[in-house]
Every structure is written in structure tokens, then in C-alpha cells.
Amino acid sequence: MTSAELSDVEKKSLEEIPHPSLPEGSSIYGGTKVFPDLQAEDGETYFTLVHGIAHESSVSFVAVLQATRALRKGFESAMYFYGPGSLNCLATRGFPTTGTSAFPGEHNINDQLKTFLGEGGKVYCCRFGLSLHGAREEDLIEGVIPTHPLDVQDALIHYARKGAIINSTYQL
């Protein structure tokens, strides 16, 4: 491996703190969980709204992971993707062909949504959100339920009336 030529100041800066300061596998954070690992009580619901684009931040992916965790804790769990969040529900992601990852993790959301659906979660996707980006309803991941734009508010009211825990994520 060829190294770049470094100035004396750059070398000094690099040598101030030894690298790596700790070997791989070193624990630098405690592992104490502060809150109890609560499970759903009979009839409890967890509803997630996602208005974030895949790969633009971790917001959408973390929302899917949280909804999956709620499902595994026994909650009836549903997710609603709207606006640019609708793009998360596309099965046509990939390059140079659909299903081919152009970079590691490109299909994380796809794979996790398939897991969520396979374990009994519901996924809704706003048709208007799809249309804003020229995405087609036929390109949705199998099992994703397409919805009317007016359903966003009514879904929120529906789940609020059920007493759902509501996780609303929004990315600008």
C-alpha cells in the first residue's frame, strides 16, 4: 500500500494520539438497559408513519426496525409510508438490474419490510406519494397495501382511536 507524503505538521498531528487507541472489540459503552423490556398487553397496537426517503438517512430504516421490534413484542403493528416515504416500498430498487445491490445495504429496507410483512405486520403506501416520483403501484413490494391520499389522516385517526402507540418519523 502506497502512503501519501505527509508534512511534519501532519505527522505530528497523527502521532499525538496513538491509533488505534483501543484494539477492535474493545468495549467503550456500558450495556445496562435502563427500562424494562416491555411486551404488548392484549389488544395493544403500534403504528408508524414514515415520511423519509430510503438511503437519505437512517430515519426510514430505523422506523422499520422499531415497528418490527414492536411486532415481535406482541403489538399489532402497522406502518404507513407517505410522501417521499412511499419510495421505501418499491420492489424495483437495484442497479444495474432490480434486486441487484449497487452498494452494500441498498436493499436493507426492502429486506426488512419483507420480514415485517412475513411476520404479520401491515404496510400501507400512499398512491399520491408514489405518483409524485413517477413510481408505479405495480412496483410495490408484494403485500404492501396501496392507499388513497386522504387515507393518511384517517389511518392516523383510526389507530389513535384504537389507543395505538404512534411513532411518526419525518425527514426533510
OpenMM code with the backbone's topology and positions (N, CA, C; nanometers):
from openmm import Vec3, app, unit

residues = "MET THR SER ALA GLU LEU SER ASP VAL GLU LYS LYS SER LEU GLU GLU ILE PRO HIS PRO SER LEU PRO GLU GLY SER SER ILE TYR GLY GLY THR LYS VAL PHE PRO ASP LEU GLN ALA GLU ASP GLY GLU THR TYR PHE THR LEU VAL HIS GLY ILE ALA HIS GLU SER SER VAL SER PHE VAL ALA VAL LEU GLN ALA THR ARG ALA LEU ARG LYS GLY PHE GLU SER ALA MET TYR PHE TYR GLY PRO GLY SER LEU ASN CYS LEU ALA THR ARG GLY PHE PRO THR THR GLY THR SER ALA PHE PRO GLY GLU HIS ASN ILE ASN ASP GLN LEU LYS THR PHE LEU GLY GLU GLY GLY LYS VAL TYR CYS CYS ARG PHE GLY LEU SER LEU HIS GLY ALA ARG GLU GLU ASP LEU ILE GLU GLY VAL ILE PRO THR HIS PRO LEU ASP VAL GLN ASP ALA LEU ILE HIS TYR ALA ARG LYS GLY ALA ILE ILE ASN SER THR TYR GLN LEU".split()
positions = [
    Vec3(0.0841, -0.1182, 0.0000),
    Vec3(0.0000, 0.0000, 0.0000),
    Vec3(0.0884, 0.1244, 0.0000),
    Vec3(0.0630, 0.2141, -0.0891),
    Vec3(0.1405, 0.3370, -0.1002),
    Vec3(0.0806, 0.4420, -0.0076),
    Vec3(0.1653, 0.5088, 0.0684),
    Vec3(0.1200, 0.6136, 0.1586),
    Vec3(0.1415, 0.7493, 0.0954),
    Vec3(0.0546, 0.8423, 0.1324),
    Vec3(0.0706, 0.9797, 0.0855),
    Vec3(0.1881, 1.0435, 0.1581),
    Vec3(0.2530, 1.1341, 0.0932),
    Vec3(0.3623, 1.2085, 0.1549),
    Vec3(0.3022, 1.3047, 0.2570),
    Vec3(0.3512, 1.3019, 0.3793),
    Vec3(0.2970, 1.3865, 0.4855),
    Vec3(0.3970, 1.4929, 0.5266),
    Vec3(0.3437, 1.6096, 0.5582),
    Vec3(0.4296, 1.7167, 0.6091),
    Vec3(0.4645, 1.6865, 0.7547),
    Vec3(0.5610, 1.7578, 0.8094),
    Vec3(0.5998, 1.7402, 0.9503),
    Vec3(0.4819, 1.7693, 1.0425),
    Vec3(0.4020, 1.8706, 1.0117),
    Vec3(0.2859, 1.9063, 1.0948),
    Vec3(0.1802, 1.7958, 1.0889),
    Vec3(0.1574, 1.7402, 0.9706),
    Vec3(0.0602, 1.6310, 0.9567),
    Vec3(0.1062, 1.5086, 1.0366),
    Vec3(0.2364, 1.4755, 1.0275),
    Vec3(0.2903, 1.3631, 1.1044),
    Vec3(0.2738, 1.3868, 1.2535),
    Vec3(0.3048, 1.5082, 1.2989),
    Vec3(0.2912, 1.5429, 1.4412),
    Vec3(0.1469, 1.5238, 1.4868),
    Vec3(0.0513, 1.5700, 1.4048),
    Vec3(-0.0896, 1.5577, 1.4393),
    Vec3(-0.1299, 1.4104, 1.4515),
    Vec3(-0.0850, 1.3288, 1.3586),
    Vec3(-0.1165, 1.1860, 1.3619),
    Vec3(-0.0576, 1.1163, 1.4845),
    Vec3(0.0592, 1.1586, 1.5284),
    Vec3(0.1296, 1.0913, 1.6373),
    Vec3(0.0881, 1.1390, 1.7765),
    Vec3(0.0072, 1.2436, 1.7871),
    Vec3(-0.0349, 1.2952, 1.9182),
    Vec3(-0.1132, 1.1914, 1.9981),
    Vec3(-0.2006, 1.1205, 1.9311),
    Vec3(-0.2809, 1.0162, 1.9951),
    Vec3(-0.2544, 0.8868, 1.9201),
    Vec3(-0.2164, 0.7799, 1.9917),
    Vec3(-0.1886, 0.6529, 1.9229),
    Vec3(-0.3149, 0.5966, 1.8564),
    Vec3(-0.2941, 0.5407, 1.7383),
    Vec3(-0.4051, 0.4804, 1.6641),
    Vec3(-0.3728, 0.3361, 1.6329),
    Vec3(-0.4602, 0.2452, 1.6449),
    Vec3(-0.5880, 0.2681, 1.7128),
    Vec3(-0.5648, 0.2812, 1.8630),
    Vec3(-0.6458, 0.3627, 1.9273),
    Vec3(-0.6279, 0.3820, 2.0712),
    Vec3(-0.6727, 0.2583, 2.1484),
    Vec3(-0.7648, 0.1836, 2.0925),
    Vec3(-0.8099, 0.0569, 2.1515),
    Vec3(-0.8180, -0.0475, 2.0413),
    Vec3(-0.7867, -0.1707, 2.0725),
    Vec3(-0.7992, -0.2746, 1.9696),
    Vec3(-0.9467, -0.3021, 1.9378),
    Vec3(-0.9717, -0.3559, 1.8183),
    Vec3(-1.1074, -0.3935, 1.7805),
    Vec3(-1.1658, -0.4855, 1.8859),
    Vec3(-1.2944, -0.4669, 1.9120),
    Vec3(-1.3630, -0.5496, 2.0103),
    Vec3(-1.3625, -0.4904, 2.1499),
    Vec3(-1.2928, -0.3786, 2.1682),
    Vec3(-1.2900, -0.3133, 2.2998),
    Vec3(-1.4270, -0.2550, 2.3304),
    Vec3(-1.4705, -0.2695, 2.4527),
    Vec3(-1.5983, -0.2140, 2.4953),
    Vec3(-1.5763, -0.0717, 2.5454),
    Vec3(-1.6452, 0.0237, 2.4829),
    Vec3(-1.6338, 0.1623, 2.5272),
    Vec3(-1.7676, 0.2161, 2.5775),
    Vec3(-1.8714, 0.1313, 2.5752),
    Vec3(-2.0037, 0.1698, 2.6239),
    Vec3(-2.0554, 0.0614, 2.7166),
    Vec3(-2.1265, 0.1023, 2.8185),
    Vec3(-2.1896, 0.0067, 2.9089),
    Vec3(-2.3045, -0.0638, 2.8389),
    Vec3(-2.3536, -0.1699, 2.8977),
    Vec3(-2.4604, -0.2485, 2.8376),
    Vec3(-2.5870, -0.2526, 2.9210),
    Vec3(-2.5966, -0.1668, 3.0215),
    Vec3(-2.7127, -0.1700, 3.1099),
    Vec3(-2.8349, -0.1122, 3.0402),
    Vec3(-2.9414, -0.1920, 3.0320),
    Vec3(-3.0689, -0.1457, 2.9778),
    Vec3(-3.1466, -0.0831, 3.0929),
    Vec3(-3.1867, 0.0416, 3.0804),
    Vec3(-3.2479, 0.1164, 3.1893),
    Vec3(-3.3963, 0.0844, 3.2052),
    Vec3(-3.4676, 0.0711, 3.0953),
    Vec3(-3.6114, 0.0469, 3.1025),
    Vec3(-3.6404, -0.1024, 3.0878),
    Vec3(-3.7494, -0.1499, 3.1487),
    Vec3(-3.7833, -0.2921, 3.1357),
    Vec3(-3.8170, -0.3270, 2.9901),
    Vec3(-3.7947, -0.4516, 2.9531),
    Vec3(-3.8257, -0.4988, 2.8180),
    Vec3(-3.9743, -0.5312, 2.8135),
    Vec3(-4.0535, -0.4276, 2.7903),
    Vec3(-4.1988, -0.4414, 2.7950),
    Vec3(-4.2518, -0.5173, 2.6745),
    Vec3(-4.3520, -0.5975, 2.6968),
    Vec3(-4.4213, -0.6701, 2.5914),
    Vec3(-4.5616, -0.6119, 2.5780),
    Vec3(-4.6246, -0.6349, 2.4637),
    Vec3(-4.7596, -0.5836, 2.4414),
    Vec3(-4.8573, -0.6518, 2.5352),
    Vec3(-4.9532, -0.5750, 2.5796),
    Vec3(-5.0668, -0.6317, 2.6522),
    Vec3(-5.1743, -0.6600, 2.5481),
    Vec3(-5.2715, -0.7429, 2.5837),
    Vec3(-5.3761, -0.7818, 2.4886),
    Vec3(-5.4352, -0.6614, 2.4167),
    Vec3(-5.4357, -0.6693, 2.2840),
    Vec3(-5.5004, -0.5677, 2.2027),
    Vec3(-5.4211, -0.4413, 2.1775),
    Vec3(-5.2976, -0.4317, 2.2268),
    Vec3(-5.2204, -0.3090, 2.2055),
    Vec3(-5.1686, -0.3013, 2.0619),
    Vec3(-5.1605, -0.1781, 2.0137),
    Vec3(-5.1239, -0.1519, 1.8752),
    Vec3(-5.0094, -0.0520, 1.8685),
    Vec3(-4.9250, -0.0692, 1.7669),
    Vec3(-4.8124, 0.0202, 1.7417),
    Vec3(-4.8233, 0.0633, 1.5960),
    Vec3(-4.8296, 0.1943, 1.5723),
    Vec3(-4.8490, 0.2476, 1.4378),
    Vec3(-4.7353, 0.3432, 1.4044),
    Vec3(-4.6732, 0.3227, 1.2889),
    Vec3(-4.5593, 0.4044, 1.2469),
    Vec3(-4.5913, 0.4771, 1.1180),
    Vec3(-4.5702, 0.6083, 1.1176),
    Vec3(-4.5809, 0.6897, 0.9970),
    Vec3(-4.4393, 0.7194, 0.9481),
    Vec3(-4.4157, 0.7020, 0.8183),
    Vec3(-4.2812, 0.7265, 0.7645),
    Vec3(-4.2890, 0.8240, 0.6469),
    Vec3(-4.2221, 0.9370, 0.6617),
    Vec3(-4.2121, 1.0379, 0.5564),
    Vec3(-4.0627, 1.0639, 0.5362),
    Vec3(-3.9915, 0.9617, 0.4927),
    Vec3(-3.8476, 0.9723, 0.4745),
    Vec3(-3.8031, 0.8834, 0.3601),
    Vec3(-3.7005, 0.9257, 0.2920),
    Vec3(-3.6539, 0.8570, 0.1718),
    Vec3(-3.5487, 0.7518, 0.2086),
    Vec3(-3.5614, 0.6365, 0.1460),
    Vec3(-3.4620, 0.5309, 0.1653),
    Vec3(-3.3239, 0.5825, 0.1304),
    Vec3(-3.2255, 0.5496, 0.2106),
    Vec3(-3.0838, 0.5790, 0.1884),
    Vec3(-3.0447, 0.7251, 0.2091),
    Vec3(-3.1395, 0.8146, 0.2348),
    Vec3(-3.1046, 0.9548, 0.2572),
    Vec3(-3.0676, 0.9787, 0.4035),
    Vec3(-3.1092, 0.8910, 0.4886),
    Vec3(-3.0713, 0.8936, 0.6295),
    Vec3(-3.1145, 0.7601, 0.6877),
    Vec3(-3.0882, 0.7405, 0.8142),
    Vec3(-3.1295, 0.6148, 0.8767),
    Vec3(-3.2726, 0.6203, 0.9276),
    Vec3(-3.3403, 0.7345, 0.9142),
    Vec3(-3.4739, 0.7532, 0.9724),
    Vec3(-3.5712, 0.6440, 0.9288),
    Vec3(-3.5835, 0.6210, 0.7996),
    Vec3(-3.6801, 0.5233, 0.7494),
    Vec3(-3.6444, 0.3817, 0.7930),
    Vec3(-3.5176, 0.3462, 0.7819),
    Vec3(-3.4753, 0.2110, 0.8175),
    Vec3(-3.4957, 0.1842, 0.9668),
    Vec3(-3.4595, 0.2796, 1.0497),
    Vec3(-3.4779, 0.2628, 1.1941),
    Vec3(-3.6265, 0.2519, 1.2281),
    Vec3(-3.7118, 0.3266, 1.1575),
    Vec3(-3.8565, 0.3164, 1.1809),
    Vec3(-3.9062, 0.1757, 1.1501),
    Vec3(-3.8554, 0.1149, 1.0434),
    Vec3(-3.8949, -0.0228, 1.0090),
    Vec3(-3.8446, -0.1196, 1.1166),
    Vec3(-3.7222, -0.1000, 1.1636),
    Vec3(-3.6686, -0.1859, 1.2695),
    Vec3(-3.7510, -0.1739, 1.3977),
    Vec3(-3.7913, -0.0517, 1.4333),
    Vec3(-3.8716, -0.0321, 1.5542),
    Vec3(-4.0091, -0.0976, 1.5403),
    Vec3(-4.0706, -0.0830, 1.4227),
    Vec3(-4.2016, -0.1451, 1.4006),
    Vec3(-4.1905, -0.2971, 1.4075),
    Vec3(-4.0811, -0.3512, 1.3557),
    Vec3(-4.0585, -0.4966, 1.3617),
    Vec3(-4.0401, -0.5414, 1.5065),
    Vec3(-3.9662, -0.4641, 1.5827),
    Vec3(-3.9457, -0.4981, 1.7238),
    Vec3(-4.0779, -0.4956, 1.7999),
    Vec3(-4.1611, -0.3951, 1.7706),
    Vec3(-4.2930, -0.3875, 1.8353),
    Vec3(-4.3773, -0.5098, 1.7996),
    Vec3(-4.3713, -0.5511, 1.6741),
    Vec3(-4.4443, -0.6697, 1.6288),
    Vec3(-4.3988, -0.7928, 1.7075),
    Vec3(-4.2692, -0.8057, 1.7249),
    Vec3(-4.2139, -0.9208, 1.7968),
    Vec3(-4.2431, -0.9163, 1.9459),
    Vec3(-4.2766, -0.7987, 1.9977),
    Vec3(-4.3161, -0.7845, 2.1375),
    Vec3(-4.4649, -0.8145, 2.1558),
    Vec3(-4.5339, -0.8449, 2.0464),
    Vec3(-4.6744, -0.8824, 2.0546),
    Vec3(-4.7732, -0.7740, 2.0154),
    Vec3(-4.7242, -0.6569, 1.9745),
    Vec3(-4.8143, -0.5499, 1.9313),
    Vec3(-4.8692, -0.5805, 1.7928),
    Vec3(-4.9944, -0.5444, 1.7679),
    Vec3(-5.0434, -0.5360, 1.6313),
    Vec3(-4.9655, -0.4184, 1.5741),
    Vec3(-4.8920, -0.4399, 1.4686),
    Vec3(-4.8015, -0.3352, 1.4203),
    Vec3(-4.8282, -0.3062, 1.2736),
    Vec3(-4.8417, -0.1776, 1.2427),
    Vec3(-4.8661, -0.1345, 1.1055),
    Vec3(-4.7788, -0.0131, 1.0752),
    Vec3(-4.7434, 0.0002, 0.9481),
    Vec3(-4.6630, 0.1137, 0.9024),
    Vec3(-4.7345, 0.1800, 0.7857),
    Vec3(-4.7210, 0.3119, 0.7789),
    Vec3(-4.7831, 0.3886, 0.6701),
    Vec3(-4.6760, 0.4782, 0.6093),
    Vec3(-4.6423, 0.4511, 0.4837),
    Vec3(-4.5434, 0.5303, 0.4111),
    Vec3(-4.6159, 0.6307, 0.3224),
    Vec3(-4.5782, 0.7570, 0.3339),
    Vec3(-4.6442, 0.8610, 0.2551),
    Vec3(-4.5413, 0.9639, 0.2092),
    Vec3(-4.5836, 1.0493, 0.1139),
    Vec3(-4.4897, 1.1456, 0.0574),
    Vec3(-4.3704, 1.0714, 0.0003),
    Vec3(-4.2501, 1.1271, 0.0163),
    Vec3(-4.1314, 1.0589, -0.0369),
    Vec3(-4.1049, 0.9249, 0.0319),
    Vec3(-4.1657, 0.9042, 0.1474),
    Vec3(-4.1518, 0.7757, 0.2163),
    Vec3(-4.2064, 0.6601, 0.1359),
    Vec3(-4.2997, 0.6909, 0.0453),
    Vec3(-4.3582, 0.5857, -0.0388),
    Vec3(-4.2522, 0.5111, -0.1187),
    Vec3(-4.1431, 0.5785, -0.1516),
    Vec3(-4.0370, 0.5154, -0.2307),
    Vec3(-3.9725, 0.3971, -0.1586),
    Vec3(-3.9852, 0.3932, -0.0264),
    Vec3(-3.9298, 0.2812, 0.0502),
    Vec3(-3.9975, 0.1491, 0.0152),
    Vec3(-4.1175, 0.1554, -0.0362),
    Vec3(-4.1975, 0.0354, -0.0603),
    Vec3(-4.1784, -0.0248, -0.1991),
    Vec3(-4.0854, 0.0290, -0.2774),
    Vec3(-4.0667, -0.0192, -0.4140),
    Vec3(-3.9819, -0.1454, -0.4197),
    Vec3(-4.0318, -0.2432, -0.4933),
    Vec3(-3.9577, -0.3681, -0.5142),
    Vec3(-3.8575, -0.3543, -0.6280),
    Vec3(-3.8616, -0.2418, -0.6990),
    Vec3(-3.7789, -0.2242, -0.8189),
    Vec3(-3.6437, -0.1600, -0.7915),
    Vec3(-3.6069, -0.1471, -0.6640),
    Vec3(-3.4774, -0.0876, -0.6297),
    Vec3(-3.3651, -0.1803, -0.6789),
    Vec3(-3.2580, -0.1225, -0.7286),
    Vec3(-3.1418, -0.2004, -0.7698),
    Vec3(-3.0731, -0.1406, -0.8908),
    Vec3(-2.9476, -0.1753, -0.9066),
    Vec3(-2.8706, -0.1330, -1.0230),
    Vec3(-2.7552, -0.2300, -1.0444),
    Vec3(-2.7320, -0.2754, -1.1615),
    Vec3(-2.7902, -0.2353, -1.2885),
    Vec3(-2.9254, -0.3010, -1.3179),
    Vec3(-2.9664, -0.3954, -1.2365),
    Vec3(-3.0975, -0.4582, -1.2537),
    Vec3(-3.1697, -0.4578, -1.1195),
    Vec3(-3.3005, -0.4692, -1.1241),
    Vec3(-3.3771, -0.4738, -0.9999),
    Vec3(-3.3320, -0.5930, -0.9165),
    Vec3(-3.3227, -0.5687, -0.7875),
    Vec3(-3.2807, -0.6734, -0.6961),
    Vec3(-3.1302, -0.6855, -0.6786),
    Vec3(-3.0536, -0.6161, -0.7629),
    Vec3(-2.9077, -0.6181, -0.7536),
    Vec3(-2.8635, -0.4970, -0.6722),
    Vec3(-2.7877, -0.5202, -0.5681),
    Vec3(-2.7411, -0.4093, -0.4846),
    Vec3(-2.6175, -0.3451, -0.5456),
    Vec3(-2.6275, -0.2152, -0.5747),
    Vec3(-2.5139, -0.1409, -0.6277),
    Vec3(-2.4150, -0.1068, -0.5173),
    Vec3(-2.4601, -0.1103, -0.3927),
    Vec3(-2.3736, -0.0846, -0.2774),
    Vec3(-2.4262, -0.1667, -0.1598),
    Vec3(-2.3408, -0.2026, -0.0650),
    Vec3(-2.3858, -0.2824, 0.0496),
    Vec3(-2.4964, -0.2098, 0.1260),
    Vec3(-2.6047, -0.2809, 0.1501),
    Vec3(-2.7151, -0.2238, 0.2264),
    Vec3(-2.8234, -0.1596, 0.1423),
    Vec3(-2.8072, -0.1598, 0.0100),
    Vec3(-2.9076, -0.0950, -0.0744),
    Vec3(-3.0468, -0.1549, -0.0535),
    Vec3(-3.0526, -0.2822, -0.0219),
    Vec3(-3.1818, -0.3487, -0.0054),
    Vec3(-3.2203, -0.3718, 0.1411),
    Vec3(-3.1533, -0.3036, 0.2335),
    Vec3(-3.1868, -0.3205, 0.3752),
    Vec3(-3.3344, -0.2960, 0.4022),
    Vec3(-3.3881, -0.1859, 0.3511),
    Vec3(-3.5287, -0.1535, 0.3778),
    Vec3(-3.6189, -0.2562, 0.3110),
    Vec3(-3.5905, -0.2913, 0.1858),
    Vec3(-3.6707, -0.3926, 0.1169),
    Vec3(-3.6742, -0.5217, 0.1981),
    Vec3(-3.5557, -0.5680, 0.2362),
    Vec3(-3.5476, -0.6947, 0.3093),
    Vec3(-3.6199, -0.6862, 0.4429),
    Vec3(-3.6046, -0.5744, 0.5136),
    Vec3(-3.6683, -0.5619, 0.6440),
    Vec3(-3.8192, -0.5481, 0.6305),
    Vec3(-3.8674, -0.4792, 0.5271),
    Vec3(-4.0124, -0.4714, 0.5052),
    Vec3(-4.0700, -0.6093, 0.4735),
    Vec3(-3.9978, -0.6889, 0.3960),
    Vec3(-4.0429, -0.8255, 0.3666),
    Vec3(-4.0490, -0.9082, 0.4949),
    Vec3(-3.9510, -0.8900, 0.5826),
    Vec3(-3.9519, -0.9597, 0.7124),
    Vec3(-4.0721, -0.9156, 0.7939),
    Vec3(-4.0937, -0.7847, 0.8016),
    Vec3(-4.2054, -0.7282, 0.8775),
    Vec3(-4.3388, -0.7835, 0.8263),
    Vec3(-4.3581, -0.7828, 0.6946),
    Vec3(-4.4807, -0.8368, 0.6357),
    Vec3(-4.4922, -0.9870, 0.6629),
    Vec3(-4.3823, -1.0585, 0.6476),
    Vec3(-4.3823, -1.2032, 0.6687),
    Vec3(-4.4136, -1.2442, 0.8118),
    Vec3(-4.3852, -1.1551, 0.9068),
    Vec3(-4.4125, -1.1843, 1.0476),
    Vec3(-4.5490, -1.1324, 1.0919),
    Vec3(-4.6272, -1.0788, 0.9966),
    Vec3(-4.7649, -1.0402, 1.0290),
    Vec3(-4.7917, -0.8915, 1.0395),
    Vec3(-4.6945, -0.8075, 1.0066),
    Vec3(-4.7186, -0.6633, 1.0085),
    Vec3(-4.7937, -0.6193, 0.8843),
    Vec3(-4.8539, -0.5007, 0.8925),
    Vec3(-4.9222, -0.4419, 0.7774),
    Vec3(-4.8428, -0.3207, 0.7307),
    Vec3(-4.8330, -0.3060, 0.5983),
    Vec3(-4.7645, -0.1910, 0.5402),
    Vec3(-4.8595, -0.1243, 0.4418),
    Vec3(-4.8815, 0.0049, 0.4626),
    Vec3(-4.9628, 0.0861, 0.3744),
    Vec3(-4.8708, 0.1824, 0.2995),
    Vec3(-4.9083, 0.2144, 0.1759),
    Vec3(-4.8278, 0.3063, 0.0950),
    Vec3(-4.9203, 0.4007, 0.0185),
    Vec3(-4.8954, 0.5287, 0.0320),
    Vec3(-4.9785, 0.6310, -0.0312),
    Vec3(-4.9555, 0.6355, -0.1821),
    Vec3(-5.0640, 0.6225, -0.2565),
    Vec3(-5.0561, 0.6272, -0.4022),
    Vec3(-5.0087, 0.7637, -0.4513),
    Vec3(-5.0501, 0.8692, -0.3835),
    Vec3(-5.0081, 1.0023, -0.4252),
    Vec3(-4.8574, 1.0191, -0.4053),
    Vec3(-4.8050, 0.9655, -0.2942),
    Vec3(-4.6607, 0.9698, -0.2715),
    Vec3(-4.5858, 0.9010, -0.3834),
    Vec3(-4.6402, 0.7892, -0.4308),
    Vec3(-4.5789, 0.7199, -0.5442),
    Vec3(-4.5820, 0.8078, -0.6681),
    Vec3(-4.6985, 0.8698, -0.6925),
    Vec3(-4.7165, 0.9477, -0.8152),
    Vec3(-4.6257, 1.0701, -0.8206),
    Vec3(-4.5921, 1.1250, -0.7051),
    Vec3(-4.5039, 1.2419, -0.7016),
    Vec3(-4.3662, 1.2120, -0.7619),
    Vec3(-4.3287, 1.0863, -0.7611),
    Vec3(-4.1961, 1.0463, -0.8065),
    Vec3(-4.2024, 0.9553, -0.9287),
    Vec3(-4.3207, 0.9441, -0.9890),
    Vec3(-4.3341, 0.8616, -1.1086),
    Vec3(-4.3250, 0.7131, -1.0807),
    Vec3(-4.3411, 0.6751, -0.9545),
    Vec3(-4.3346, 0.5327, -0.9190),
    Vec3(-4.4704, 0.4677, -0.9460),
    Vec3(-4.4673, 0.3434, -0.9839),
    Vec3(-4.5896, 0.2728, -1.0215),
    Vec3(-4.6367, 0.1820, -0.9092),
    Vec3(-4.7675, 0.1741, -0.8944),
    Vec3(-4.8272, 0.0880, -0.7927),
    Vec3(-4.7874, -0.0579, -0.8121),
    Vec3(-4.7738, -0.1000, -0.9356),
    Vec3(-4.7362, -0.2390, -0.9649),
    Vec3(-4.5941, -0.2718, -0.9189),
    Vec3(-4.5162, -0.1691, -0.8857),
    Vec3(-4.3780, -0.1896, -0.8424),
    Vec3(-4.3636, -0.2021, -0.6909),
    Vec3(-4.4749, -0.2021, -0.6197),
    Vec3(-4.4689, -0.2158, -0.4740),
    Vec3(-4.4234, -0.3559, -0.4340),
    Vec3(-4.3571, -0.3632, -0.3201),
    Vec3(-4.3206, -0.4916, -0.2613),
    Vec3(-4.4494, -0.5706, -0.2383),
    Vec3(-4.4466, -0.6978, -0.2695),
    Vec3(-4.5652, -0.7811, -0.2536),
    Vec3(-4.6167, -0.7747, -0.1092),
    Vec3(-4.7460, -0.7496, -0.0957),
    Vec3(-4.8095, -0.7426, 0.0362),
    Vec3(-4.8303, -0.6008, 0.0861),
    Vec3(-4.7663, -0.5010, 0.0228),
    Vec3(-4.7850, -0.3610, 0.0604),
    Vec3(-4.9216, -0.3170, 0.0081),
    Vec3(-4.9998, -0.2532, 0.0956),
    Vec3(-5.1361, -0.2128, 0.0630),
    Vec3(-5.1362, -0.0681, 0.0128),
    Vec3(-5.1714, -0.0453, -0.1160),
    Vec3(-5.1774, 0.0917, -0.1666),
    Vec3(-5.2991, 0.1643, -0.1089),
    Vec3(-5.2808, 0.2939, -0.0799),
    Vec3(-5.3884, 0.3710, -0.0170),
    Vec3(-5.4112, 0.5037, -0.0884),
    Vec3(-5.5287, 0.5578, -0.0671),
    Vec3(-5.5684, 0.6876, -0.1223),
    Vec3(-5.5015, 0.7983, -0.0402),
    Vec3(-5.4701, 0.9123, -0.1009),
    Vec3(-5.4066, 1.0209, -0.0256),
    Vec3(-5.4849, 1.0659, 0.0977),
    Vec3(-5.6161, 1.0597, 0.0929),
    Vec3(-5.6964, 1.1011, 0.2079),
    Vec3(-5.6905, 0.9997, 0.3221),
    Vec3(-5.6367, 0.8815, 0.2950),
    Vec3(-5.6258, 0.7787, 0.3988),
    Vec3(-5.5197, 0.8105, 0.5038),
    Vec3(-5.4228, 0.8949, 0.4742),
    Vec3(-5.3167, 0.9244, 0.5712),
    Vec3(-5.3784, 0.9737, 0.7018),
    Vec3(-5.4613, 1.0764, 0.6936),
    Vec3(-5.5214, 1.1322, 0.8146),
    Vec3(-5.6174, 1.0328, 0.8791),
    Vec3(-5.6979, 0.9638, 0.7980),
    Vec3(-5.7942, 0.8700, 0.8553),
    Vec3(-5.7261, 0.7494, 0.9188),
    Vec3(-5.6136, 0.7071, 0.8642),
    Vec3(-5.5382, 0.5983, 0.9279),
    Vec3(-5.4871, 0.6437, 1.0641),
    Vec3(-5.4376, 0.7649, 1.0700),
    Vec3(-5.3890, 0.8195, 1.1974),
    Vec3(-5.5021, 0.8261, 1.2995),
    Vec3(-5.6192, 0.8743, 1.2584),
    Vec3(-5.7360, 0.8797, 1.3477),
    Vec3(-5.7760, 0.7384, 1.3902),
    Vec3(-5.7792, 0.6469, 1.2939),
    Vec3(-5.8168, 0.5076, 1.3225),
    Vec3(-5.7268, 0.4467, 1.4307),
    Vec3(-5.5960, 0.4586, 1.4114),
    Vec3(-5.5037, 0.3987, 1.5077),
    Vec3(-5.5014, 0.4746, 1.6398),
    Vec3(-5.5218, 0.6054, 1.6374),
    Vec3(-5.5296, 0.6823, 1.7623),
    Vec3(-5.6514, 0.6392, 1.8424),
    Vec3(-5.7635, 0.6185, 1.7764),
    Vec3(-5.8854, 0.5739, 1.8457),
    Vec3(-5.8690, 0.4336, 1.9033),
    Vec3(-5.7823, 0.3545, 1.8426),
    Vec3(-5.7537, 0.2208, 1.8964),
    Vec3(-5.6602, 0.2290, 2.0167),
    Vec3(-5.6080, 0.3490, 2.0427),
    Vec3(-5.5143, 0.3662, 2.1533),
    Vec3(-5.3720, 0.3267, 2.1175),
    Vec3(-5.3395, 0.3286, 1.9887),
    Vec3(-5.2069, 0.2864, 1.9428),
    Vec3(-5.0969, 0.3785, 1.9947),
    Vec3(-4.9814, 0.3193, 2.0167),
    Vec3(-4.8608, 0.3967, 2.0329),
    Vec3(-4.8240, 0.4423, 1.8917),
    Vec3(-4.8061, 0.5720, 1.8729),
    Vec3(-4.7822, 0.6240, 1.7383),
    Vec3(-4.6404, 0.6804, 1.7296),
    Vec3(-4.5647, 0.6242, 1.6357),
    Vec3(-4.4288, 0.6690, 1.6068),
    Vec3(-4.4320, 0.7392, 1.4724),
    Vec3(-4.4193, 0.8705, 1.4725),
    Vec3(-4.4239, 0.9455, 1.3490),
    Vec3(-4.2850, 0.9958, 1.3133),
    Vec3(-4.2324, 0.9503, 1.2004),
    Vec3(-4.0991, 0.9930, 1.1584),
    Vec3(-4.1135, 1.0835, 1.0385),
    Vec3(-4.0281, 1.1828, 1.0309),
    Vec3(-4.0358, 1.2816, 0.9235),
    Vec3(-3.8955, 1.3262, 0.8889),
    Vec3(-3.8650, 1.3244, 0.7628),
    Vec3(-3.7338, 1.3673, 0.7175),
    Vec3(-3.7525, 1.4760, 0.6134),
    Vec3(-3.6751, 1.5808, 0.6252),
    Vec3(-3.6839, 1.6901, 0.5268),
    Vec3(-3.5852, 1.6679, 0.4152),
] * unit.nanometer
topology = app.Topology()
chain = topology.addChain("A")
for resn in residues:
    res = topology.addResidue(resn, chain)
    for name in ("N", "CA", "C"):
        topology.addAtom(name, app.Element.getBySymbol(name[0]), res)
